[in-house]
Amino acid sequence: MNKFPADTLTLSEAGKKYGLALNSLHIYIRNGRLKGFKRGSRWYTTDREMKKYLASRDLEKIPKRYRKKA
């Protein structure tokens, strides 16, 4: 039986934790911008991969209306 890494999140959990839409996370995985894996019908990623993805984003390229307000 395969065990998940300790910091595994469903895409729904990751979206809620980091303020991103579930559909966006699916697109990021499909386009190779975010690493994720599928088990059964659910998609997963890790907290570490989410942090790597967020650190790689160029905020200047994100339209202001989509930026998270501090």
C-alpha positions in Angstrom: 0.0 0.0 0.0 1.3 3.4 -1.0 1.5 6.0 1.8 1.1 9.7 1.1 3.7 12.1 2.2 3.0 13.6 5.6 2.2 17.1 4.1 -0.3 15.8 1.5 -3.4 17.9 0.8 -6.3 17.4 -1.4 -6.6 20.1 -4.1 -9.7 21.3 -2.2 -7.7 21.6 1.0 -4.8 23.3 -0.8 -7.2 25.8 -2.4 -8.8 26.8 0.9 -5.4 27.0 2.7 -3.8 29.2 0.0 -6.8 31.1 -1.3 -6.8 29.5 -4.8 -9.7 28.2 -6.9 -9.9 24.4 -7.3 -10.2 24.8 -11.0 -7.1 26.8 -11.1 -5.1 24.2 -9.3 -6.3 21.5 -11.8 -5.1 23.7 -14.6 -1.7 24.4 -12.9 -1.2 20.6 -12.6 -2.2 19.9 -16.1 0.1 22.6 -17.4 3.0 21.4 -15.2 3.2 24.5 -13.0 2.3 22.6 -9.9 3.2 19.0 -9.1 0.3 16.8 -8.1 -0.9 13.2 -8.2 -4.1 11.3 -8.5 -5.3 8.4 -6.4 -8.7 7.0 -7.4 -10.8 10.0 -8.4 -9.1 12.6 -6.2 -6.1 14.8 -7.0 -3.5 15.6 -4.3 -0.5 17.8 -3.9 1.8 18.6 -1.0 2.2 21.6 1.2 5.8 21.8 0.0 4.8 21.8 -3.7 2.3 24.5 -3.0 4.9 26.7 -1.3 7.3 26.1 -4.2 4.6 27.1 -6.7 3.6 30.2 -4.8 7.2 31.3 -4.5 7.7 30.9 -8.3 4.8 33.2 -9.2 5.6 36.6 -10.6 3.0 38.9 -8.9 3.5 41.5 -11.6 1.9 39.2 -14.1 -1.2 38.5 -12.0 -4.0 41.0 -12.7 -4.6 43.2 -9.6 -8.2 42.1 -9.3 -7.0 38.5 -8.7 -4.3 39.3 -6.2 -5.0 38.4 -2.6 -5.6 41.4 -0.5 -3.4 41.7 2.5 
